[in-house]
Amino acid sequence: MTYHHGDLRATLLATAMEMLEEGTPFSLRALARRAGVSQTAPYRHFDDRDALEAALAADGFVDLKVALVGDGDGIPATVNGLIEFAVAYVHFALRRPAVFRLMFGNECTDSAPQVIEAAQELRDLLATALHNLFEGDDLDALATACWALVHGLAVLHLDGKLDASDLDATARRVRTTFAAVLSAGAIRATGR
């Protein structure tokens, strides 16, 4: 690919994302070569590799949000919708493991405010869905528990602790696990 005109930052991000997802090691210098620009061009948009990775992670969160809700609002309106939200999360991780690991593999710091904001949007989306579906004072705790559950399932599949070779079987596992946890919470809430 050779860069000729247009939005250099977008071109650099797209090229870096390709390299990341291919497993090609990248630096700003390697990125410049691949994008067909001068070695100093990436530094006009990214101070260093950490800044580039933060931008890639923020873009990954945007892509994950689209995978979860589509182009519209898409906030789950039923428990089954919430469970499908979880399936979409795990499937995103399995389809794009390198960006998923980048999104969650680094600490959120003040030097990457776009990552903090993107991660918070994802948590807010889940919290909104739970507030629409359930009543109670512990909905923030439930949002954290649901995110931890689905994220844990994603990582267990990515790390080969759970078989991810069949996406349909993976989806069934996520559905049954999520339903079991939500059912257990309902039983506890009713005192059974």
N, C-alpha and C positions, 0 to 999 in steps of 0.2 A: 504494500500500500504506500502510495506517495501522496503527501498532503499538498494541495495546490491552493485552495481557497476555502472560505467558510469559517466555521467556528472551531478554532484551534483547540480550545479547551475540551469541547465535546469530542473532537477527533482523538485527542490524547486519552481521554477517559475510555472511549470505546476501544481503542487499541490496547490500553492497559488491561481492560476487562477481558479482552480476548486472550491476552498473554496469561493472565491469572487463571482463567478457566481452562486453558490448554496445559497449564502446569509449567509454562515457560518462565524461568527466572527472569525477573525484570528489575531494572534500575531506571532512573530517569534517562540515562545515556542510552540504554538498550531500547527504551520506549521511543526515544527520538529517532534512532535508526529505523525501527520498525514502522514508525509513522512517516518516515521520509522527511524529517525536519532537522534543523540544525540542533546540535547538542545542547545549546543554551535555550532553545525554544520552550521546553517544558518548565523551565525555571521562571518563565513569565507568569505561569499559572499555579505552580506548586513550589513551595520553598524547599521541599525535600521529599524523600520517599514516604515519610510518615504522613505528610499532607496529601500526597497522592492516594495513599491507602485509605485515609480518612474519607476522601471524596468518593472512592470506590465503595467503601462500606456504606456511606450515606445513600449512594445510588442503589446499592443492594437492598437497603431497607425500603426504598421507593418501589423497587421491583417486587419485593416480598409483599408489600401492601397491595399492589395491583394483583398479584397472584391470589391474595386472600379475598379481596372485595371487588375485583374487576375495575373497570373505569369509573363506576358510579359509587354510590354510598356503600351498598353491599354489606352493611352491618347485620350480622346474624339476628334473625327475628324469632327463631325457635331453637330449642336445644339441639335438634338434629342439624340445624344450620351452624350452630356453634361447633358441633362435632366435625362437620365438613370443613369448617375453618381450620381445625386442627389437622385434618388430613391434608389440606392444601399447604399448610406450614411444613409438614414433614416431606411432602412431595417436592416442595421448593428446595429444601435442604438436599434431597437426593439428586435433583436435577442440576443443582448449582453448588456442589459441595465446597469449592474453593472460595467463592464469594461468601457463602454462609459462614465458613470458618473465619474469614476475614472480618465479617460483620460482628461476630461475637467473640473473637479471639483476642481482642485488645481491650484494655480498660478504657472506659469512657472518661476522658479528661477535658478540662477547659480548653485545651489546645485543639480539640475536635468538636466544636459546638454543633456542627451539622450532624454528627453521628449521635450525639446526645438527643438532639431534637427529633431525629428520625426514629430512634429507639423509643422515645417517649410517645410519639404519635402512634406507634404500634401498640404500646401498652394502653394508651388512652382508647384506642379502637376496641381492644378487648374489654376494657372496663366499661365502656359504653354499652357494648353488647350484653354484658353481665347485668348491668343496671336495668336494662330493658327486659331481661328475662327473669331475674330473681329479685326477691325482696330480702332485706336484712341489713344489719350493720357491718357485716364482715365481707362486703363485696370487694373491697380493695385487697383483702387477704385472699379471697377466692380468685381474683384476677392474677395475683402473683402465683398462686398454686396452679392455676390452669396453664399459665405461661411456662412455669417450671416443668409441668408434666409434659406438655407438647414439645418443649425444647429438649427435655431429657429423652423422649422417644426419638426425636430427630437425631440426636447425637449417638444414641445406642445403635440406631440403624446405620449411620455413617461410619461408626467405628467397628462395625461387623459383629457387635454383641447381639444384635437381632438381625435376622436374615432380611435383606432388602432386595433380593434378586427378583421378586415378583411384586410389582407395584400394587396389584389388586390385593394380594395377601397382606402387604404392608398397610394398605388402607383399612382392611378389616381389623387388623391388630390395633391400629390407632382408634378406630371407632369403638371397639369392644373395651379397650382400656379406658378411654375417656368416659364412656357410658357407665362403666363399673364404678369409677371414682365419683361421678356425679350422682349415681344411685346410692352409693354409700353415704354421701353427704346428705341426701334427702332422707335416708333412713335415720341418720343421726339427728337431723333437724326435727323429725317427728317423734323421736324417742323410742323407736322400735329396736 
